[in-house]
Amino acid sequence: MTMSLSLTNPLDHPSNSGRDDSMIDIDEMEKLMEHMVSGVTAVAQRAALAAIAGLQDCVKEMGEEYEKRRRVIHEGLNEISERT
C-alpha cells in the first residue's frame, strides 16, 4: 500500500471534517514515518554489494546466453514472416 505525504493543510481536506486535530496529526505522522522507515533491508543491501563487488564472470555468461536466446527468437520470427 502506497501512501503519500500531503503538503497541504490536512484540516482543509473534506474527509477530515469533524475529526479531532490530534487524530489528523497522528495520521500525517504515520504517513511520514512509513516513508522514513520503509527501505531495503540490510540483508538485501549486503547481497547487492556482494553482487556488484564480486566476480562478474556470470554477467558475461548470461549475456552470451541471452544472445543465443535472442537469435533463436529472431530466426523464428523471420520464419513466420516468410511463410505469411
Contacts in CASP RR format, 6 or more apart in sequence:
PFRMAT RR
TARGET T0000
AUTHOR 0000-0000-0000
METHOD contacts of the structure
MODEL  1
MTMSLSLTNPLDHPSNSGRDDSMIDIDEMEKLMEHMVSGVTAVAQRAALA
AIAGLQDCVKEMGEEYEKRRRVIHEGLNEISERT
3 31 0 8 1.000
3 34 0 8 1.000
3 35 0 8 1.000
4 31 0 8 1.000
5 28 0 8 1.000
5 31 0 8 1.000
5 32 0 8 1.000
5 35 0 8 1.000
6 13 0 8 1.000
6 28 0 8 1.000
6 31 0 8 1.000
10 16 0 8 1.000
10 24 0 8 1.000
10 25 0 8 1.000
10 27 0 8 1.000
10 28 0 8 1.000
11 21 0 8 1.000
11 24 0 8 1.000
16 24 0 8 1.000
40 48 0 8 1.000
END
